[in-house]
Every structure is written in structure tokens, then in C-alpha cells.
Amino acid sequence: MIIVHHLEDSRSQRVLWLLEELGVPYEVKRYNRDPVTSLAPPELYAVHPLGKSPVITDGDICVAETGAIFEYLVDTYDKDGQLKPAAGTQDARDYTYWLHYAEGSAMTNLLLKLVFSRLPERAPLLMRPIVRKVSSSAEESFIDPRIAEHAKWWNTALADSGCFVGDTLTAADIMMSFPLEAAATRADLSDLPNITAFLQRVHLRPAYQTALQKGGPYAYA
């Protein structure tokens, strides 16, 4: 039995959704964040040395990092190739790109946005005005333009079929869902209708909704 070590409000929600799409039985072991630091609890270190989520165990196999988990689950359980294009095709190359871009290029700027937006509240009281000014400057001059640049690219990529690869849902779309959800909470995407339409469609998928019920609501921000 696959066990998903699921941290609340985390990117491991995508793993649950993937498993639902694959129709693979699994168990959710839920972990709560520290109410002060928002960090994962020490119990996760017993599962993986870095104490991070997502991580899954499948018998005596332990897999960490979302991209690696997706590759393992699709290669092991998607025998009919429903969520991955045929090898050697352009769709397969695009699939690999989006699968790893999601946690690489896409999330980098969104994490920077999160960190810099929280800097003022973490600073000593007397330093907050200065930290707020520096943080706002970094966001406005560098981070926000990069997010806008990437969001425009997503909108273009979704223009033809509404999917990132081919014309049907793949695991790459599931991977990309979190950056898009996170961006939608941090930026104005009203002029990028393909992103909005993509999120509306995936949120209506039965597998997505079932995964949300099992994992619990999560805050993209």
C-alpha cells in the first residue's frame, strides 16, 4: 500500500490527485505544520532525512521530491500510458519539460514572492519600515515582472488545447497546477484567460475533488 506523507497546505496535494487519476489505492498520513514557524513537524524526519513533504513510501521504497514521485508513480502504475505521452515523441519531450519546469523555473519566483512578502512581519518592530521598503522594491523591480513573464508563457502554452501537453490531461498538467494556483493568489491573472480556464477545469475533475476531500483544504499562498 502506498502511503502519502501529506503535509497540510503543501504541494503534496498534487500527489493525491495523481493517485486518484491513476486509480491506485493509497493511505494518507497527515502532518500538521508548526503553528508558529509553519515548518513541518519532526516526525517527517523519521520518513526522510530532510523532513520535507511530499514523500511517499511504497512498501520498502521511499521516494521524495514531487517530480521524482510523479515519475515513479506514472512509470510504475500507469501501464496504459493514460497520463504520459508515448516515448520518443515531441509530446514526450514537452511532457518532460513541463514536469520539471513546474518545480524548477516556475516555483522559484513564486517562492521568492512568498519569502519577501513575509519579511516585514518577521523583522524586529523598529526595522519593519526599512525591511518593508526593501522587500517591496525587490518584489516590484524583479520578482513581479518575472512572475508576469512566466504567467504569459503559461497562457500561451495553454492556448491551443487547454493542456500543457497534447490535448488531454497528463501528469505534467497535474504538476503545473500548483504554480498556477499559487500565482493566481499572488498576481492579477485576469488578462490571461487560458490560465483561469485551466484552473476551472481541473478543479471540477472528480479525481481532484476526491483528493481534496482526502487531503483536506489547502492554501495555495
C-alpha positions in Angstrom: 0.0 0.0 0.0 1.3 3.4 -1.0 1.5 5.9 1.9 1.5 9.6 1.1 3.1 11.5 3.9 1.0 14.6 3.4 1.8 17.9 5.0 -1.1 20.3 5.3 -1.2 23.3 2.8 1.6 21.7 0.8 2.4 20.6 -2.8 1.8 17.0 -1.8 -1.8 17.6 -2.6 -0.8 17.0 -6.3 0.4 13.5 -5.4 -3.1 12.6 -4.0 -4.7 14.0 -7.2 -2.3 11.9 -9.4 -3.1 8.8 -7.4 -6.8 9.4 -7.8 -6.4 9.8 -11.6 -4.4 6.6 -11.7 -7.0 4.8 -9.6 -4.3 3.4 -7.3 -5.2 2.7 -3.6 -3.3 4.7 -1.1 -3.3 5.8 2.5 -2.8 9.4 3.7 -0.6 10.0 6.7 -1.3 13.6 7.6 1.2 16.0 9.3 0.4 19.5 10.7 2.7 22.5 10.4 4.1 24.2 13.4 1.6 27.0 14.2 4.5 29.5 14.8 7.1 28.6 12.2 4.8 26.9 9.6 7.5 24.3 9.2 6.9 20.6 9.0 6.9 18.6 12.3 9.9 16.5 13.4 8.0 13.3 12.7 8.7 13.7 9.0 12.4 13.3 9.6 11.7 9.7 10.5 10.4 9.2 7.0 13.1 11.2 5.1 16.4 12.8 6.3 15.3 16.3 5.2 11.9 16.1 6.9 10.1 17.5 3.9 6.9 16.8 2.1 5.9 15.4 -0.3 7.3 12.0 0.3 5.8 8.6 -0.4 6.5 5.1 0.8 5.5 2.1 -1.3 6.5 -1.0 0.6 10.2 -0.6 1.3 10.6 2.1 -1.4 10.8 5.7 -0.3 10.6 8.5 -2.9 10.9 12.2 -2.2 10.6 15.3 -4.4 7.4 15.8 -6.3 8.9 15.3 -9.8 10.6 12.1 -8.8 7.4 10.9 -7.1 5.4 11.6 -10.3 7.9 9.8 -12.4 7.9 6.8 -10.1 4.1 6.6 -9.9 3.5 7.1 -13.6 6.2 4.6 -14.6 5.0 2.0 -12.1 1.3 2.3 -12.2 0.2 4.0 -15.4 0.5 0.8 -17.5 -1.9 2.1 -20.2 0.0 5.3 -20.7 -3.0 7.5 -20.0 -1.1 10.3 -18.2 2.2 10.2 -20.2 2.8 10.6 -24.0 4.5 7.8 -25.9 8.3 7.8 -25.7 10.3 9.4 -28.5 7.6 11.9 -29.5 7.6 15.7 -29.3 4.8 15.4 -26.8 7.0 13.2 -24.6 9.8 15.8 -24.7 7.3 18.6 -23.9 6.0 16.4 -21.0 9.4 16.1 -19.5 10.0 19.8 -19.8 6.8 20.8 -18.0 7.1 18.1 -15.4 10.4 19.5 -14.2 9.8 23.2 -15.1 7.0 23.2 -12.6 9.2 22.8 -9.6 12.3 24.5 -11.2 11.7 27.7 -13.0 8.0 28.2 -12.2 8.2 27.9 -8.4 11.4 29.8 -7.9 9.8 33.2 -8.4 6.7 32.3 -6.5 8.7 31.2 -3.5 10.7 34.4 -3.7 7.4 36.3 -3.7 6.3 34.4 -0.6 9.6 35.0 1.3 9.9 38.7 0.5 6.2 39.4 1.3 6.7 37.9 4.7 10.0 39.5 5.6 8.5 42.7 7.2 6.3 40.7 9.6 9.3 38.7 10.7 11.6 41.7 11.2 12.1 43.5 14.6 9.4 46.2 15.1 11.8 49.1 14.6 13.3 47.6 11.5 9.9 46.9 9.8 9.6 50.1 7.8 13.1 49.6 6.3 12.6 45.9 5.6 9.2 46.6 4.1 10.7 49.2 1.7 13.5 46.8 0.7 11.1 43.9 0.3 8.6 46.0 -1.8 11.4 47.2 -4.0 12.6 43.7 -4.7 9.1 42.5 -5.5 8.3 45.4 -7.8 11.6 45.6 -9.6 12.4 41.9 -10.1 10.0 39.3 -8.7 6.7 40.5 -10.0 8.0 41.1 -13.6 9.4 37.6 -13.6 6.1 36.1 -12.4 4.3 38.1 -15.1 6.7 36.8 -17.7 6.2 33.2 -16.8 2.4 33.6 -16.5 2.3 35.0 -20.0 4.2 31.9 -21.2 1.7 29.6 -19.4 -1.2 31.4 -21.0 0.4 31.0 -24.5 1.2 27.3 -23.9 -2.4 26.6 -23.0 -3.9 28.5 -26.0 -4.2 25.6 -28.4 -5.7 22.7 -26.4 -6.1 24.0 -22.8 -3.4 21.5 -21.7 0.3 21.8 -21.4 1.0 18.7 -23.5 -1.2 17.4 -26.3 -4.9 17.7 -26.0 -5.7 15.6 -22.9 -4.7 15.7 -19.3 -1.2 14.4 -18.4 0.8 14.2 -15.2 2.5 17.4 -16.4 -0.7 19.3 -16.1 -1.1 18.0 -12.6 2.4 19.1 -11.8 1.7 22.6 -13.3 -1.5 23.0 -11.4 0.2 24.2 -8.2 2.3 27.0 -9.7 -0.8 28.3 -11.5 -2.9 28.1 -8.3 -0.1 29.8 -6.4 0.3 32.6 -9.0 -3.5 33.2 -9.0 -3.3 34.1 -5.3 -0.2 36.4 -5.8 -0.8 38.1 -9.1 -3.6 39.5 -11.2 -4.2 37.0 -14.0 -7.5 38.4 -15.2 -6.0 39.2 -18.6 -4.7 35.6 -19.0 -8.0 33.7 -19.6 -6.3 30.4 -20.6 -4.9 30.1 -17.1 -8.2 30.8 -15.5 -10.0 28.3 -17.7 -7.4 25.7 -17.0 -7.8 26.0 -13.2 -11.6 26.0 -13.5 -11.5 22.7 -15.5 -9.1 20.9 -13.2 -10.9 22.0 -10.1 -14.1 20.3 -11.5 -12.3 17.0 -12.1 -13.8 14.2 -9.8 -10.2 13.0 -9.1 -9.2 16.5 -8.0 -12.2 16.9 -5.7 -11.7 13.5 -4.2 -8.1 14.2 -3.5 -9.0 17.5 -1.8 -11.5 15.7 0.4 -8.9 13.1 1.5 -6.0 15.6 1.9 -8.1 18.5 3.3 -8.3 22.1 2.0 -5.0 23.7 1.3 -3.9 27.3 0.9 -2.0 28.0 -2.3 -0.4 31.1 -0.8 
